[in-house]
Amino acid sequence: ASRDRTTTQNSPHSDSQTWKNLMFFKKYILTQVTIILISILTLKTWHKIVKMTYIFSF
């Protein structure tokens, strides 16, 4: 298995593979960040809604 890894690293295909991995990593990070941002925003809005309903309930 280790021998195969070294041969693939030496081949010209390895560069494109690392590029693909980088792109995937970028996409993954962007997705995570957007999910976090959306969750924060929804939490904030939800908090506002809860506050409003709390105020109006009295």
N, CA, C and O atoms as a Tinker XYZ file with bonds, in Angstrom:
   232  protein
     1  N      0.837000   -1.213000    0.000000    73     2
     2  CA     0.000000    0.000000    0.000000    64     1     3
     3  C      0.869000    1.258000    0.000000    63     2     4     5
     4  O      0.592000    2.209000   -0.730000    81     3
     5  N      1.918000    1.256000    0.822000    73     3     6
     6  CA     2.816000    2.418000    0.907000    64     5     7
     7  C      3.555000    2.633000   -0.415000    63     6     8     9
     8  O      3.785000    3.770000   -0.827000    81     7
     9  N      3.929000    1.516000   -1.085000    73     7    10
    10  CA     4.626000    1.592000   -2.359000    64     9    11
    11  C      3.741000    2.262000   -3.417000    63    10    12    13
    12  O      4.203000    3.093000   -4.200000    81    11
    13  N      2.452000    1.878000   -3.420000    73    11    14
    14  CA     1.503000    2.461000   -4.369000    64    13    15
    15  C      1.367000    3.966000   -4.143000    63    14    16    17
    16  O      1.280000    4.746000   -5.091000    81    15
    17  N      1.352000    4.351000   -2.882000    73    15    18
    18  CA     1.191000    5.763000   -2.535000    64    17    19
    19  C      2.350000    6.595000   -3.100000    63    18    20    21
    20  O      2.136000    7.667000   -3.666000    81    19
    21  N      3.568000    6.094000   -2.940000    73    19    22
    22  CA     4.743000    6.835000   -3.412000    64    21    23
    23  C      4.717000    6.957000   -4.938000    63    22    24    25
    24  O      5.085000    8.001000   -5.477000    81    23
    25  N      4.287000    5.900000   -5.639000    73    23    26
    26  CA     4.251000    5.942000   -7.105000    64    25    27
    27  C      3.206000    6.946000   -7.584000    63    26    28    29
    28  O      3.430000    7.661000   -8.561000    81    27
    29  N      2.060000    7.000000   -6.896000    73    27    30
    30  CA     1.013000    7.942000   -7.303000    64    29    31
    31  C      1.466000    9.375000   -7.033000    63    30    32    33
    32  O      1.123000   10.286000   -7.788000    81    31
    33  N      2.237000    9.581000   -5.958000    73    31    34
    34  CA     2.734000   10.922000   -5.632000    64    33    35
    35  C      3.712000   11.405000   -6.707000    63    34    36    37
    36  O      3.713000   12.583000   -7.066000    81    35
    37  N      4.543000   10.492000   -7.218000    73    35    38
    38  CA     5.550000   10.852000   -8.215000    64    37    39
    39  C      4.944000   11.097000   -9.599000    63    38    40    41
    40  O      5.522000   11.823000  -10.408000    81    39
    41  N      3.798000   10.503000   -9.869000    73    39    42
    42  CA     3.173000   10.652000  -11.182000    64    41    43
    43  C      2.604000   12.059000  -11.372000    63    42    44    45
    44  O      2.278000   12.715000  -10.382000    81    43
    45  N      2.473000   12.546000  -12.617000    73    43    46
    46  CA     1.940000   13.894000  -12.872000    64    45    47
    47  C      0.475000   14.046000  -12.440000    63    46    48    49
    48  O     -0.025000   15.158000  -12.272000    81    47
    49  N     -0.203000   12.896000  -12.263000    73    47    50
    50  CA    -1.606000   12.936000  -11.840000    64    49    51
    51  C     -1.773000   13.432000  -10.406000    63    50    52    53
    52  O     -2.835000   13.931000  -10.032000    81    51
    53  N     -0.717000   13.290000   -9.610000    73    51    54
    54  CA    -0.792000   13.652000   -8.185000    64    53    55
    55  C     -1.146000   15.128000   -7.998000    63    54    56    57
    56  O     -1.889000   15.476000   -7.080000    81    55
    57  N     -0.618000   15.997000   -8.863000    73    55    58
    58  CA    -0.891000   17.434000   -8.763000    64    57    59
    59  C     -2.381000   17.720000   -8.910000    63    58    60    61
    60  O     -2.961000   18.467000   -8.122000    81    59
    61  N     -2.986000   17.124000   -9.918000    73    59    62
    62  CA    -4.420000   17.330000  -10.134000    64    61    63
    63  C     -5.215000   16.763000   -8.959000    63    62    64    65
    64  O     -6.245000   17.312000   -8.567000    81    63
    65  N     -4.719000   15.653000   -8.404000    73    63    66
    66  CA    -5.399000   15.020000   -7.266000    64    65    67
    67  C     -5.364000   15.943000   -6.051000    63    66    68    69
    68  O     -6.379000   16.123000   -5.379000    81    67
    69  N     -4.210000   16.524000   -5.769000    73    67    70
    70  CA    -4.088000   17.436000   -4.634000    64    69    71
    71  C     -4.955000   18.673000   -4.872000    63    70    72    73
    72  O     -5.557000   19.204000   -3.938000    81    71
    73  N     -5.017000   19.132000   -6.130000    73    71    74
    74  CA    -5.846000   20.278000   -6.482000    64    73    75
    75  C     -7.308000   19.962000   -6.212000    63    74    76    77
    76  O     -8.041000   20.781000   -5.658000    81    75
    77  N     -7.729000   18.749000   -6.616000    73    75    78
    78  CA    -9.102000   18.297000   -6.368000    64    77    79
    79  C     -9.383000   18.274000   -4.872000    63    78    80    81
    80  O    -10.440000   18.711000   -4.417000    81    79
    81  N     -8.416000   17.756000   -4.112000    73    79    82
    82  CA    -8.561000   17.689000   -2.657000    64    81    83
    83  C     -8.696000   19.084000   -2.059000    63    82    84    85
    84  O     -9.519000   19.311000   -1.173000    81    83
    85  N     -7.880000   20.020000   -2.552000    73    83    86
    86  CA    -7.933000   21.401000   -2.079000    64    85    87
    87  C     -9.297000   22.023000   -2.364000    63    86    88    89
    88  O     -9.881000   22.684000   -1.506000    81    87
    89  N     -9.796000   21.803000   -3.583000    73    87    90
    90  CA   -11.094000   22.336000   -3.967000    64    89    91
    91  C    -12.195000   21.762000   -3.085000    63    90    92    93
    92  O    -13.086000   22.479000   -2.629000    81    91
    93  N    -12.115000   20.454000   -2.855000    73    91    94
    94  CA   -13.085000   19.784000   -1.989000    64    93    95
    95  C    -13.028000   20.377000   -0.591000    63    94    96    97
    96  O    -14.066000   20.637000    0.017000    81    95
    97  N    -11.818000   20.591000   -0.077000    73    95    98
    98  CA   -11.600000   21.158000    1.253000    64    97    99
    99  C    -12.204000   22.558000    1.338000    63    98   100   101
   100  O    -12.876000   22.900000    2.311000    81    99
   101  N    -11.950000   23.366000    0.294000    73    99   102
   102  CA   -12.500000   24.723000    0.228000    64   101   103
   103  C    -14.022000   24.693000    0.274000    63   102   104   105
   104  O    -14.652000   25.429000    1.033000    81   103
   105  N    -14.603000   23.817000   -0.564000    73   103   106
   106  CA   -16.057000   23.674000   -0.617000    64   105   107
   107  C    -16.591000   23.264000    0.746000    63   106   108   109
   108  O    -17.592000   23.801000    1.221000    81   107
   109  N    -15.915000   22.305000    1.370000    73   107   110
   110  CA   -16.323000   21.793000    2.684000    64   109   111
   111  C    -16.317000   22.912000    3.722000    63   110   112   113
   112  O    -17.275000   23.079000    4.476000    81   111
   113  N    -15.220000   23.681000    3.751000    73   111   114
   114  CA   -15.085000   24.792000    4.700000    64   113   115
   115  C    -16.183000   25.828000    4.459000    63   114   116   117
   116  O    -16.819000   26.295000    5.404000    81   115
   117  N    -16.402000   26.186000    3.186000    73   115   118
   118  CA   -17.431000   27.160000    2.840000    64   117   119
   119  C    -18.807000   26.688000    3.298000    63   118   120   121
   120  O    -19.596000   27.463000    3.840000    81   119
   121  N    -19.081000   25.411000    3.074000    73   119   122
   122  CA   -20.364000   24.840000    3.484000    64   121   123
   123  C    -20.520000   24.929000    4.993000    63   122   124   125
   124  O    -21.568000   25.335000    5.495000    81   123
   125  N    -19.467000   24.545000    5.718000    73   123   126
   126  CA   -19.501000   24.589000    7.176000    64   125   127
   127  C    -19.746000   26.008000    7.674000    63   126   128   129
   128  O    -20.578000   26.232000    8.553000    81   127
   129  N    -19.018000   26.961000    7.105000    73   127   130
   130  CA   -19.138000   28.367000    7.502000    64   129   131
   131  C    -20.554000   28.876000    7.246000    63   130   132   133
   132  O    -21.142000   29.535000    8.104000    81   131
   133  N    -21.101000   28.572000    6.071000    73   131   134
   134  CA   -22.456000   29.021000    5.748000    64   133   135
   135  C    -23.473000   28.406000    6.693000    63   134   136   137
   136  O    -24.406000   29.078000    7.134000    81   135
   137  N    -23.292000   27.120000    7.007000    73   135   138
   138  CA   -24.200000   26.441000    7.940000    64   137   139
   139  C    -24.157000   27.128000    9.300000    63   138   140   141
   140  O    -25.198000   27.386000    9.905000    81   139
   141  N    -22.958000   27.420000    9.773000    73   139   142
   142  CA   -22.779000   28.083000   11.070000    64   141   143
   143  C    -23.442000   29.458000   11.056000    63   142   144   145
   144  O    -24.171000   29.814000   11.982000    81   143
   145  N    -23.181000   30.235000    9.987000    73   143   146
   146  CA   -23.754000   31.573000    9.866000    64   145   147
   147  C    -25.276000   31.518000    9.850000    63   146   148   149
   148  O    -25.941000   32.296000   10.535000    81   147
   149  N    -25.821000   30.596000    9.065000    73   147   150
   150  CA   -27.273000   30.453000    8.969000    64   149   151
   151  C    -27.860000   30.084000   10.330000    63   150   152   153
   152  O    -28.874000   30.640000   10.751000    81   151
   153  N    -27.210000   29.142000   11.010000    73   151   154
   154  CA   -27.700000   28.716000   12.324000    64   153   155
   155  C    -27.679000   29.874000   13.319000    63   154   156   157
   156  O    -28.609000   30.035000   14.109000    81   155
   157  N    -26.610000   30.684000   13.278000    73   155   158
   158  CA   -26.493000   31.851000   14.160000    64   157   159
   159  C    -27.623000   32.841000   13.859000    63   158   160   161
   160  O    -28.286000   33.343000   14.767000    81   159
   161  N    -27.826000   33.108000   12.564000    73   159   162
   162  CA   -28.873000   34.038000   12.152000    64   161   163
   163  C    -30.252000   33.544000   12.576000    63   162   164   165
   164  O    -31.060000   34.308000   13.103000    81   163
   165  N    -30.509000   32.266000   12.343000    73   163   166
   166  CA   -31.812000   31.701000   12.718000    64   165   167
   167  C    -31.998000   31.742000   14.228000    63   166   168   169
   168  O    -33.091000   32.020000   14.722000    81   167
   169  N    -30.923000   31.463000   14.955000    73   167   170
   170  CA   -30.994000   31.520000   16.421000    64   169   171
   171  C    -31.323000   32.939000   16.882000    63   170   172   173
   172  O    -32.150000   33.133000   17.773000    81   171
   173  N    -30.668000   33.934000   16.268000    73   171   174
   174  CA   -30.909000   35.335000   16.613000    64   173   175
   175  C    -32.358000   35.721000   16.322000    63   174   176   177
   176  O    -33.029000   36.328000   17.157000    81   175
   177  N    -32.827000   35.366000   15.140000    73   175   178
   178  CA   -34.203000   35.698000   14.758000    64   177   179
   179  C    -35.190000   34.962000   15.656000    63   178   180   181
   180  O    -36.201000   35.524000   16.076000    81   179
   181  N    -34.886000   33.701000   15.943000    73   179   182
   182  CA   -35.737000   32.895000   16.822000    64   181   183
   183  C    -35.805000   33.548000   18.200000    63   182   184   185
   184  O    -36.875000   33.614000   18.806000    81   183
   185  N    -34.674000   34.027000   18.692000    73   183   186
   186  CA   -34.608000   34.702000   19.985000    64   185   187
   187  C    -35.491000   35.956000   19.967000    63   186   188   189
   188  O    -36.217000   36.236000   20.921000    81   187
   189  N    -35.410000   36.701000   18.862000    73   187   190
   190  CA   -36.243000   37.906000   18.708000    64   189   191
   191  C    -37.716000   37.547000   18.726000    63   190   192   193
   192  O    -38.521000   38.193000   19.397000    81   191
   193  N    -38.058000   36.497000   17.972000    73   191   194
   194  CA   -39.458000   36.047000   17.905000    64   193   195
   195  C    -39.945000   35.654000   19.297000    63   194   196   197
   196  O    -41.041000   36.032000   19.711000    81   195
   197  N    -39.129000   34.901000   20.004000    73   195   198
   198  CA   -39.465000   34.458000   21.359000    64   197   199
   199  C    -39.663000   35.677000   22.271000    63   198   200   201
   200  O    -40.608000   35.723000   23.059000    81   199
   201  N    -38.774000   36.647000   22.157000    73   199   202
   202  CA   -38.867000   37.881000   22.934000    64   201   203
   203  C    -40.185000   38.594000   22.633000    63   202   204   205
   204  O    -40.907000   39.009000   23.540000    81   203
   205  N    -40.477000   38.723000   21.355000    73   203   206
   206  CA   -41.704000   39.397000   20.928000    64   205   207
   207  C    -42.936000   38.691000   21.476000    63   206   208   209
   208  O    -43.831000   39.333000   22.026000    81   207
   209  N    -42.982000   37.393000   21.330000    73   207   210
   210  CA   -44.128000   36.626000   21.820000    64   209   211
   211  C    -44.224000   36.729000   23.344000    63   210   212   213
   212  O    -45.316000   36.789000   23.908000    81   211
   213  N    -43.086000   36.746000   23.980000    73   211   214
   214  CA   -43.024000   36.862000   25.438000    64   213   215
   215  C    -43.602000   38.203000   25.894000    63   214   216   217
   216  O    -44.367000   38.274000   26.856000    81   215
   217  N    -43.213000   39.272000   25.173000    73   215   218
   218  CA   -43.696000   40.619000   25.470000    64   217   219
   219  C    -45.201000   40.691000   25.218000    63   218   220   221
   220  O    -45.944000   41.227000   26.040000    81   219
   221  N    -45.653000   40.148000   24.073000    73   219   222
   222  CA   -47.061000   40.236000   23.701000    64   221   223
   223  C    -47.955000   39.350000   24.561000    63   222   224   225
   224  O    -49.156000   39.595000   24.672000    81   223
   225  N    -47.376000   38.334000   25.162000    73   223   226
   226  CA   -48.174000   37.425000   25.981000    64   225   227
   227  C    -48.649000   38.102000   27.278000    63   226   228   229
   228  O    -49.626000   37.672000   27.891000    81   227
   229  N    -47.952000   39.152000   27.675000    73   227   230
   230  CA   -48.352000   39.853000   28.916000    64   229   231
   231  C    -49.312000   41.016000   28.642000    63   230   232
   232  O    -49.737000   41.698000   29.573000    81   231
